[in-house]
Amino acid sequence: MTLRGVTASFDAIAMVALAMAITGGSFDDQRATIQIWGSAAAAVATALVVLTDGPASVAWVGIGYILFAATWTASPVVLLGLLALALMPIVPRPRGSLTGGLVVAALTLVVTRLALTRLF
């Protein structure tokens, strides 16, 4: 396991622990489930990409989802923004391009926001 894998795993475990602490392990509140548990799932998926040398685009979609969750409420959730920022340097880049990764993340943020804003 590389240092990047350890770091990504730590970030994912910390996010799952935070989700447990915030929600009490409950999925009753739809908004909390989408925002907090969705971010935890995205962090786990991103860590799996790093650990298995998986497709970079999957990791950047995960980062985009975390950024969406960070900005979904009226007051931004700084901790989620910091999680996304912490993951960016350790995930692979699509075709070696940081710009490509940022574009994938930005598109994910916008599409997810548009889709969920219509539902809620």
Secondary structure, 3 states (H helix, E strand, C coil): CCHHHHHHHHHHHHHHHHHHHHHCCCCCCHHHHHHHHHHHHHHHHHHHHHHHCCCHHHHHHHHHHHHHHHHCCCCCCHHHHHHHHHHCCCCCCHHHCHHHHHHHHHHHHHHHHHHHHHHC
